[in-house]
């Protein structure tokens, strides 16, 4: 009898163990993705520092961690004419006399652990950036910080903010 009781007990215990580990389902979490954050800010002209053909401003961003720098991504977009456009973005200036581009100004960014720098950079030293309406216009920017995400293998177009927003479940 003992030989028959042991297998029955083993089966009974094996059947009860999964039930002891389950509890009721909790409420759903907030929308989004745990390893992705985004926020908006305004690039104000009065905060820019000028150095030759470059006008820049730096921001402390503690969300840019070593993990983000080593294996994630920092994406930046600016808002203009009803759409978010990925940086870097280059504006062309044409001569009033000739239909040709005289110079360009790039709106770009750089980052390191804890820090984000946004800049305008002219293609020539001969331009005084302080005189350009482009640089004197406040710009609405949006940063997306992705931690531990191999951006090169993303099944989403990282240049398209709306696609990034949809893929990562970001909320404006």
C-alpha positions, 0 to 999 in steps of 0.5 A, a space after each residue: 500500500 505504501 508503494 502506491 501512496 507515494 506516487 499519489 502524494 507526489 502527483 497531488 503535491 505537484 498539482 497543488 504547488 502552482 495554485 499556491 503561487 498564484 494570486 489575483 490579478 492586479 490593476 493594469 499599470 500606466 501606459 508606456 514602457 518602463 525603460 523609455 521616458 520622454 519630456 518636452 522643453 523650450 529652447 529659449 534664445 536668451 539661454 544660448 552661449 555663442 562661440 564662433 559659428 556655434 550657439 549652444 545651451 546645456 541641460 542637466 538631464 540625470 535620466 541620461 545614465 551610463 546605461 543609456 549612453 552605453 546601450 540605449 539612445 537619446 533622440 531629440 525632435 523639434 516642433 515646427 509647422 504642426 510636426 515633430 522633426 528629428 535632429 539634427 536638421 539643417 536649414 539653408 539660407 539663400 542669397 537674395 541675389 542668386 537662387 543658391 544656398 549661401 550657408 547652412 545652419 544645423 540644429 543638433 545635439 550631443 549628450 553624455 552621462 547626465 548632460 544634454 547640449 543643444 546647438 545651432 552650428 553655422 557652416 561658415 565663421 562669417 555668419 553672426 548667429 545672433 543676427 539670424 531669426 532662426 536662432 532668435 526663435 524659441 523652439 519647442 523640443 522633445 527628448 526621448 531617452 531609451 535605456 538598454 535598447 539596441 537602437 540599431 536593431 529597432 523595428 521603428 523609424 527613430 526619425 519619426 516621432 509619431 512612430 517612436 511614440 506609438 512603438 514605445 507607448 509614450 504619452 504626451 
